[in-house]
Amino acid sequence: MPNTSNAPFARRGPRKSLGQHFLTDGRIANRIAAAAEPTDADTILEIGPGTGFLTRRLLERAGQVIAVELDATLAGELPARLGDPPNLNVRHGDARAVQIADLVGRGTPYKLVANLPYYAAAPIVRRFLETDTPPSIMVVMVQREVGEAMTAAPGKMTLMSVATQFYAATSVVTHVPPRCFRPPPKVSSTVVRLDLHPKPATSVKNRESFFSLVRAGFSAPRKTLRNSLAQGTAASPAVVEAISADVGIDPTRRPATLSIAEWAALDAGWPDQVPRNRSL
């Protein structure tokens, strides 16, 4: 019979070099699984299954779970640890580098669930937001300050807020204290749900140019828009004032107060002959 006990696999502790903190709170795991709203028709891509604590709950609800694990030992042990379920497909690899279409199949709808190591959270989230084969829903555990940035409203926006909400509607599922992990991390975590838009939240001519302008605006987030954009681009404060006035935005506002639509308006009104990057 398949061995479903964790006992034979529990000897090696979490690897600090991989940022491993294993979730041990069943209530939190249930909330994460429920937030993805899995059905027996769904394919769930789980990043960082670890010992399978959350994976087990996903397997009970989803038609298929594809689990990507960077730790080769854990990846090799996971099927037996969970009783060799037929709807589990384990892949050893780095979610920052694996070919997404090869994992789930091009054109196959899927949802992503991930308990992400803090050092890799931002690049992994960004990769799945920007890919040509995005999930419909992402439920991710990240450091609490990252989760707050992802879900911030105008007034507390950051570059990460814009970069996330350009692609998805965001909401907080739950906050997770350190005691819910083994070993406990030094910071609190937050589970965030991202519902990806069929199209970006606002229309822009060129995404690279749009985000170049947004990065310039947040180059000095405590300054007024007039001064932060002048510092981050090749425009003078007077030029920034004129552009802002043309699109109806007060240049004395702080970058954190602008909505994505307002950034798009600035982008649309920015003259092509004025570089959006001071180094150009």
ROVO-610532 format. One record per residue (C-alpha): chain; x, y, z; residue in one letter. Coordinates in Angstrom, 1 decimal. Last residue first. Layout:
<nodes>
<node 'A' <X Y Z> 'a'> ...
</nodes>
This chain:
<nodes>
<node 'A' <18.9 58.2 -22.5> 'l'> <node 'A' <20.1 57.8 -18.9> 's'> <node 'A' <17.3 60.0 -17.6> 'r'> <node 'A' <14.7 57.5 -18.7> 'n'> <node 'A' <11.3 58.6 -20.0> 'r'> <node 'A' <13.0 60.4 -22.9> 'p'> <node 'A' <11.3 63.6 -24.1> 'v'> <node 'A' <10.9 63.5 -27.9> 'q'> <node 'A' <7.8 61.2 -27.7> 'd'> <node 'A' <6.0 63.8 -25.7> 'p'> <node 'A' <4.2 62.5 -22.6> 'w'> <node 'A' <0.4 62.9 -22.9> 'g'> <node 'A' <-0.4 59.2 -23.4> 'a'> <node 'A' <1.9 58.2 -20.5> 'd'> <node 'A' <0.4 60.9 -18.2> 'l'> <node 'A' <-3.1 59.6 -19.0> 'a'> <node 'A' <-1.9 56.0 -18.4> 'a'> <node 'A' <-0.5 57.0 -15.0> 'w'> <node 'A' <-3.9 58.6 -14.3> 'e'> <node 'A' <-5.7 55.3 -15.3> 'a'> <node 'A' <-3.3 53.4 -13.0> 'i'> <node 'A' <-4.4 55.6 -10.1> 's'> <node 'A' <-2.1 58.4 -8.8> 'l'> <node 'A' <-1.8 59.0 -5.1> 't'> <node 'A' <1.5 57.2 -4.5> 'a'> <node 'A' <3.3 59.5 -7.0> 'p'> <node 'A' <2.7 62.5 -4.7> 'r'> <node 'A' <0.6 65.4 -5.9> 'r'> <node 'A' <2.1 68.8 -6.7> 't'> <node 'A' <1.9 68.1 -10.5> 'p'> <node 'A' <-2.0 68.3 -10.3> 'd'> <node 'A' <-3.2 66.0 -13.1> 'i'> <node 'A' <-5.6 67.3 -15.8> 'g'> <node 'A' <-3.9 65.7 -18.9> 'v'> <node 'A' <-2.6 69.0 -20.2> 'd'> <node 'A' <-1.7 70.3 -16.7> 'a'> <node 'A' <0.5 67.2 -16.1> 's'> <node 'A' <2.3 67.8 -19.4> 'i'> <node 'A' <2.9 71.5 -18.6> 'a'> <node 'A' <4.1 70.7 -15.0> 'e'> <node 'A' <6.4 68.0 -16.2> 'v'> <node 'A' <7.9 70.4 -18.8> 'v'> <node 'A' <8.5 73.1 -16.0> 'a'> <node 'A' <10.1 70.5 -13.8> 'p'> <node 'A' <12.5 69.7 -16.6> 's'> <node 'A' <12.2 66.4 -18.5> 'a'> <node 'A' <15.0 63.9 -19.0> 'a'> <node 'A' <13.3 61.4 -16.7> 't'> <node 'A' <13.6 60.2 -13.1> 'g'> <node 'A' <14.5 63.5 -11.4> 'q'> <node 'A' <12.0 65.6 -13.4> 'a'> <node 'A' <9.4 62.8 -12.8> 'l'> <node 'A' <10.1 63.0 -9.0> 's'> <node 'A' <10.1 66.8 -8.9> 'n'> <node 'A' <6.7 67.5 -10.6> 'r'> <node 'A' <5.2 64.4 -9.1> 'l'> <node 'A' <5.9 65.7 -5.7> 't'> <node 'A' <8.7 64.1 -3.7> 'k'> <node 'A' <8.3 61.2 -1.3> 'r'> <node 'A' <8.3 58.6 -4.2> 'p'> <node 'A' <11.6 59.7 -5.6> 'a'> <node 'A' <12.3 57.1 -8.4> 's'> <node 'A' <8.5 56.4 -8.3> 'f'> <node 'A' <7.7 58.6 -11.2> 'g'> <node 'A' <10.6 57.3 -13.2> 'a'> <node 'A' <9.4 53.8 -12.6> 'r'> <node 'A' <6.0 54.8 -13.9> 'v'> <node 'A' <7.5 56.4 -17.0> 'l'> <node 'A' <9.5 53.3 -17.8> 's'> <node 'A' <6.4 51.2 -17.1> 'f'> <node 'A' <4.5 53.0 -19.8> 'f'> <node 'A' <7.4 52.9 -22.2> 's'> <node 'A' <7.7 49.1 -21.8> 'e'> <node 'A' <3.9 48.7 -22.0> 'r'> <node 'A' <3.6 50.5 -25.4> 'n'> <node 'A' <0.5 52.2 -26.6> 'k'> <node 'A' <-1.3 51.9 -23.3> 'v'> <node 'A' <-4.9 50.7 -22.6> 's'> <node 'A' <-5.9 50.4 -19.0> 't'> <node 'A' <-6.6 47.5 -16.6> 'a'> <node 'A' <-4.7 45.1 -18.9> 'p'> <node 'A' <-6.8 42.7 -21.0> 'k'> <node 'A' <-8.6 39.5 -19.9> 'p'> <node 'A' <-7.8 40.8 -16.4> 'h'> <node 'A' <-6.2 38.4 -13.9> 'l'> <node 'A' <-7.9 37.8 -10.6> 'd'> <node 'A' <-5.0 38.1 -8.1> 'l'> <node 'A' <-5.6 36.6 -4.6> 'r'> <node 'A' <-3.1 37.6 -1.9> 'v'> <node 'A' <-2.0 35.6 1.2> 'v'> <node 'A' <0.0 37.7 3.6> 't'> <node 'A' <3.1 36.9 5.6> 's'> <node 'A' <4.6 38.1 8.8> 's'> <node 'A' <8.3 38.6 9.3> 'v'> <node 'A' <11.1 36.7 11.1> 'k'> <node 'A' <10.2 33.4 9.6> 'p'> <node 'A' <9.0 30.6 11.9> 'p'> <node 'A' <10.7 27.3 11.1> 'p'> <node 'A' <8.3 25.6 10.5> 'r'> <node 'A' <5.4 28.0 9.7> 'f'> <node 'A' <2.1 29.2 11.3> 'c'> <node 'A' <4.0 30.8 14.2> 'r'> <node 'A' <5.2 33.5 11.8> 'p'> <node 'A' <1.8 35.1 11.5> 'p'> <node 'A' <-0.3 34.8 8.3> 'v'> <node 'A' <-2.6 37.5 7.0> 'h'> <node 'A' <-5.7 36.4 5.0> 't'> <node 'A' <-7.2 36.5 1.6> 'v'> <node 'A' <-6.2 40.1 0.6> 'v'> <node 'A' <-7.5 41.3 -2.7> 's'> <node 'A' <-6.1 42.2 -6.1> 't'> <node 'A' <-7.6 42.8 -9.6> 'a'> <node 'A' <-5.0 41.9 -12.1> 'a'> <node 'A' <-2.7 43.0 -14.9> 'y'> <node 'A' <-2.1 46.7 -14.3> 'f'> <node 'A' <-2.9 45.9 -10.7> 'q'> <node 'A' <0.4 44.1 -10.3> 't'> <node 'A' <2.8 46.6 -11.9> 'a'> <node 'A' <0.9 49.6 -10.4> 'v'> <node 'A' <1.0 48.2 -6.9> 's'> <node 'A' <4.7 47.2 -7.3> 'm'> <node 'A' <5.6 50.7 -8.3> 'l'> <node 'A' <4.0 51.9 -5.1> 't'> <node 'A' <0.4 53.0 -4.3> 'm'> <node 'A' <-0.5 54.2 -0.8> 'k'> <node 'A' <-2.8 57.1 -1.7> 'g'> <node 'A' <-4.4 55.2 -4.6> 'p'> <node 'A' <-5.3 51.7 -3.3> 'a'> <node 'A' <-2.8 49.1 -2.2> 'a'> <node 'A' <-3.3 45.4 -3.0> 't'> <node 'A' <0.2 44.5 -4.3> 'm'> <node 'A' <1.9 46.9 -1.9> 'a'> <node 'A' <0.1 45.3 1.1> 'e'> <node 'A' <1.1 41.8 -0.1> 'g'> <node 'A' <4.7 42.9 -0.4> 'v'> <node 'A' <4.7 44.3 3.1> 'e'> <node 'A' <3.2 41.0 4.3> 'r'> <node 'A' <5.8 38.8 2.8> 'q'> <node 'A' <4.2 36.7 0.2> 'v'> <node 'A' <1.7 33.8 -0.1> 'm'> <node 'A' <0.1 33.6 -3.5> 'v'> <node 'A' <-3.3 32.8 -4.9> 'v'> <node 'A' <-3.3 33.5 -8.7> 'm'> <node 'A' <-6.4 33.3 -10.8> 'i'> <node 'A' <-7.0 32.9 -14.5> 's'> <node 'A' <-3.4 31.8 -15.1> 'p'> <node 'A' <-1.3 33.5 -17.7> 'p'> <node 'A' <0.0 31.9 -21.0> 't'> <node 'A' <1.6 34.8 -22.8> 'd'> <node 'A' <3.5 35.6 -19.6> 't'> <node 'A' <3.4 39.0 -17.9> 'e'> <node 'A' <1.4 38.2 -14.8> 'l'> <node 'A' <3.1 34.8 -14.4> 'f'> <node 'A' <6.6 36.3 -14.6> 'r'> <node 'A' <5.8 39.2 -12.3> 'r'> <node 'A' <4.6 36.8 -9.6> 'v'> <node 'A' <7.8 34.7 -9.9> 'i'> <node 'A' <10.1 37.8 -10.0> 'p'> <node 'A' <8.4 39.3 -6.9> 'a'> <node 'A' <8.2 36.1 -4.8> 'a'> <node 'A' <11.8 34.9 -5.3> 'a'> <node 'A' <13.5 36.2 -2.2> 'y'> <node 'A' <10.4 35.8 0.0> 'y'> <node 'A' <10.1 32.1 -0.7> 'p'> <node 'A' <6.6 31.7 -2.3> 'l'> <node 'A' <3.7 29.7 -1.0> 'n'> <node 'A' <2.0 29.4 -4.4> 'a'> <node 'A' <-1.3 28.6 -6.0> 'v'> <node 'A' <-1.8 29.2 -9.7> 'l'> <node 'A' <-5.0 28.5 -11.7> 'k'> <node 'A' <-5.2 26.9 -15.1> 'y'> <node 'A' <-6.8 27.2 -18.5> 'p'> <node 'A' <-4.9 25.1 -21.2> 't'> <node 'A' <-4.1 27.2 -24.3> 'g'> <node 'A' <-0.5 26.1 -24.4> 'r'> <node 'A' <0.0 23.0 -22.1> 'g'> <node 'A' <0.3 23.2 -18.4> 'v'> <node 'A' <4.0 22.7 -17.7> 'l'> <node 'A' <5.4 23.1 -21.3> 'd'> <node 'A' <3.5 26.4 -21.6> 'a'> <node 'A' <5.1 27.7 -18.5> 'i'> <node 'A' <8.7 27.0 -19.6> 'q'> <node 'A' <10.6 26.8 -16.3> 'v'> <node 'A' <12.9 29.6 -15.4> 'a'> <node 'A' <11.6 31.6 -12.4> 'r'> <node 'A' <9.5 28.6 -11.3> 'a'> <node 'A' <12.8 26.7 -10.8> 'd'> <node 'A' <12.5 23.0 -11.5> 'g'> <node 'A' <11.5 19.5 -10.3> 'h'> <node 'A' <8.1 18.6 -11.7> 'r'> <node 'A' <5.4 16.7 -9.8> 'v'> <node 'A' <2.2 15.7 -11.5> 'n'> <node 'A' <-0.6 14.8 -9.1> 'l'> <node 'A' <-4.1 13.6 -10.3> 'n'> <node 'A' <-3.3 9.9 -9.9> 'p'> <node 'A' <-2.4 10.2 -6.2> 'p'> <node 'A' <0.8 8.5 -5.2> 'd'> <node 'A' <0.0 8.4 -1.4> 'g'> <node 'A' <0.9 12.0 -0.6> 'l'> <node 'A' <4.4 11.2 0.7> 'r'> <node 'A' <4.9 8.8 -2.2> 'a'> <node 'A' <4.2 11.6 -4.7> 'p'> <node 'A' <6.3 14.2 -2.8> 'l'> <node 'A' <9.5 12.3 -2.2> 'e'> <node 'A' <11.3 13.1 -5.5> 'g'> <node 'A' <10.2 16.8 -5.4> 'a'> <node 'A' <11.3 17.1 -1.8> 'l'> <node 'A' <14.8 15.7 -2.7> 't'> <node 'A' <15.1 17.9 -5.8> 'a'> <node 'A' <14.3 21.1 -4.0> 'd'> <node 'A' <13.0 23.5 -6.6> 'l'> <node 'A' <9.5 22.1 -6.6> 'e'> <node 'A' <6.8 22.6 -9.3> 'v'> <node 'A' <3.5 20.9 -8.5> 'a'> <node 'A' <1.0 20.2 -11.3> 'i'> <node 'A' <-2.3 19.5 -9.6> 'v'> <node 'A' <-5.2 18.0 -11.6> 'q'> <node 'A' <-9.0 17.7 -11.2> 'g'> <node 'A' <-9.0 19.9 -8.2> 'a'> <node 'A' <-10.6 19.6 -4.7> 'r'> <node 'A' <-8.9 16.8 -2.8> 'e'> <node 'A' <-5.6 17.4 -4.7> 'l'> <node 'A' <-5.6 21.0 -3.5> 'l'> <node 'A' <-5.9 19.9 0.1> 'r'> <node 'A' <-3.0 17.5 -0.2> 'r'> <node 'A' <-0.9 20.1 -2.0> 't'> <node 'A' <-1.2 22.5 1.0> 'l'> <node 'A' <0.8 20.2 3.4> 'f'> <node 'A' <2.7 18.7 0.5> 'g'> <node 'A' <6.2 18.6 2.0> 't'> <node 'A' <7.4 21.5 -0.1> 'g'> <node 'A' <4.7 22.4 -2.6> 'p'> <node 'A' <6.8 25.3 -4.0> 'g'> <node 'A' <4.7 26.6 -6.9> 'i'> <node 'A' <1.3 24.9 -7.4> 'e'> <node 'A' <-0.2 24.8 -10.8> 'l'> <node 'A' <-3.9 23.9 -10.4> 'i'> <node 'A' <-5.8 22.4 -13.3> 't'> <node 'A' <-9.5 22.7 -12.8> 'd'> <node 'A' <-12.4 20.5 -13.9> 'a'> <node 'A' <-12.7 18.8 -10.4> 'd'> <node 'A' <-13.2 22.3 -9.0> 't'> <node 'A' <-10.7 24.7 -7.3> 'p'> <node 'A' <-12.0 28.0 -5.9> 'e'> <node 'A' <-8.4 29.4 -5.6> 'a'> <node 'A' <-9.4 31.1 -2.3> 'a'> <node 'A' <-10.6 27.7 -0.9> 'a'> <node 'A' <-7.1 26.2 -1.1> 'a'> <node 'A' <-5.5 29.3 0.6> 'i'> <node 'A' <-8.2 29.3 3.3> 'r'> <node 'A' <-7.7 25.5 3.9> 'n'> <node 'A' <-3.9 26.0 4.2> 'a'> <node 'A' <-4.5 28.8 6.7> 'i'> <node 'A' <-6.8 26.6 8.8> 'r'> <node 'A' <-4.3 23.7 8.6> 'g'> <node 'A' <-1.4 25.6 10.1> 'd'> <node 'A' <1.9 23.9 9.4> 't'> <node 'A' <3.3 25.9 6.4> 'l'> <node 'A' <6.9 25.0 5.7> 'f'> <node 'A' <9.4 27.8 5.7> 'h'> <node 'A' <12.1 27.2 3.0> 'q'> <node 'A' <14.2 30.1 1.9> 'g'> <node 'A' <16.2 27.9 -0.4> 'l'> <node 'A' <19.5 28.4 1.4> 's'> <node 'A' <17.7 28.0 4.7> 'k'> <node 'A' <16.9 24.4 3.8> 'r'> <node 'A' <13.9 23.1 5.9> 'p'> <node 'A' <14.8 20.1 8.1> 'g'> <node 'A' <15.7 16.6 7.0> 'r'> <node 'A' <14.3 13.8 9.0> 'r'> <node 'A' <10.6 14.2 8.2> 'a'> <node 'A' <10.4 11.9 5.1> 'f'> <node 'A' <9.9 8.5 6.7> 'p'> <node 'A' <7.4 9.9 9.2> 'a'> <node 'A' <5.2 11.9 6.8> 'n'> <node 'A' <2.7 9.0 6.6> 's'> <node 'A' <0.8 8.4 3.3> 't'> <node 'A' <2.8 5.2 2.4> 'n'> <node 'A' <1.2 3.6 -0.6> 'p'> <node 'A' <0.0 0.0 0.0> 'm'> 
</nodes>
